[in-house]
Amino acid sequence: MAKRPTPKKRRAKSDGRAQSSTYDKKQVRRLENRQNSPYAKVAEGKNKGDKAVKGITRIKA
């Protein structure tokens, strides 16, 4: 009789969680590096004027 091959460890079908956590880690590191860059500046909010206009409910004449 031939020898049986050594059983291998089963690999999970999907490493989805590990992949996403690795991706998240990379993104956080990238954003932190960008923030700490000497060229980084505070981002301006988009559509500030539009939001201010939306906040007005009554116009006093």
C-alpha positions in Angstrom: 0.0 0.0 0.0 1.2 3.5 -0.8 1.7 6.1 1.9 -1.1 8.6 2.4 -0.1 12.2 1.8 0.1 14.4 4.9 -3.1 16.2 5.5 -2.9 20.0 4.7 -4.6 22.7 6.7 -7.8 23.9 5.2 -7.8 27.4 4.0 -11.0 29.5 4.5 -12.9 30.0 1.2 -13.0 33.7 1.8 -10.6 35.9 3.7 -13.0 38.8 3.2 -12.8 40.2 6.7 -9.0 40.0 6.8 -8.8 41.7 3.4 -11.2 44.5 4.3 -9.4 45.2 7.6 -6.0 45.3 5.8 -7.5 47.8 3.3 -8.9 49.9 6.1 -5.6 49.9 7.9 -3.8 51.1 4.8 -6.4 53.8 4.2 -6.1 55.1 7.8 -2.3 55.2 7.5 -2.5 57.0 4.2 -4.9 59.6 5.5 -2.9 60.1 8.7 0.3 60.5 6.6 -1.4 63.0 4.4 -2.7 65.0 7.4 0.8 65.1 9.0 2.4 66.3 5.8 3.9 69.7 5.9 1.9 70.6 2.7 -1.4 69.6 4.2 -4.0 72.3 4.8 -7.4 72.3 6.3 -10.0 71.4 3.7 -12.7 73.9 3.0 -16.3 72.8 3.3 -18.2 72.4 0.1 -21.3 74.5 -0.7 -21.1 76.7 2.4 -23.2 79.4 0.8 -25.9 77.0 -0.3 -26.2 75.6 3.2 -26.4 79.0 4.7 -29.2 79.9 2.3 -31.1 76.7 3.1 -30.9 77.6 6.8 -32.8 80.8 6.2 -36.5 80.3 6.7 -37.8 83.8 7.0 -36.7 87.0 5.3 -37.3 90.2 7.2 -38.3 93.0 4.9 
